[in-house]
């Protein structure tokens, strides 16, 4: 029973440590995002968020194992009051309930948002040059929907207004998203930020990633197809998007985001390197977790952890 209770306490503590670490990661990303090359911005942000969450989880496991095995233990003169207050008083209960409360509220809010965003499959399936397309007015332009059985959904009016060359470019664009596994990344981002949905700044990660992955795909397409034709296609799509009414599957990009995307299509192609993005992301992850990892550096804080878990 003691070990089971310690695991529950450690889970709540890990969740709260994640709140601190991911908040630090959000602040760092706000400072780094616009200084990162557009071609690698999506990868860097995704790596920072996921890496920070995994490091916070690993820290929680280290604390649990260290305390239960006696490597992290109570040490005088810190623990006499802490032992009584945390093991038998209201301190441990407050920490435990705080983590569970934020998690519970986040799950409720995230589930409500997910339920409102559910879109039923509708519209006929057609073939175009060997590609399987679903014609539906539930999307503004074209969108790759799904994960294991992804489908390309296109708005009939938008699709009818494109030439065969523009249709090929639109398919090329969506295939680039598929190769980058952007739908899988968005799903994981939605799950991770949903765990902290009660924190408003955590909800921005998914929206930021949508713009950043579009910039990455734009960079790829400008390098692999005719840049002028591709700019014309994106301009047409943005215009159709702005004219379109409310549809279930709609881009969350603001007018400012769309304007920024159009400006970047005319910017010179950079030489953003994936390796450099990963290095920047790794440094940001370490800096984000450092404030909570500092709990292991001082005897008083280690004593606090041992008292909290009841060992």
Secondary structure, DSSP 8 states (H G I E B T S, - for coil): -HHHHHHHHHHHHHHHHHHHHHHHHHHHHHHHGGGS-HHHHHHHHHHHHHHHHHHHHHHHHHHHHHHHTTSS---TTTHHHHIIIIIHSSHHHHHHHHHHHHHHHHHHHHHHHHHHH-----S-EEEETTEEEEE-TTBSSEEEE-STT-EEEE-HHHHHTS-HHHHHHHHHHHHHHHHTTHHHHHHHHHHHHHHTTTSGGGGHHHHHHHHHHHHHHHHHHHHHS-HHHHHHHHHHHHHHHHH----SB-----HHHHHHHHHHTTS------HHHHHHHHHHHHHHHHHHHHGGGTSHHHHHHHHHHHT-
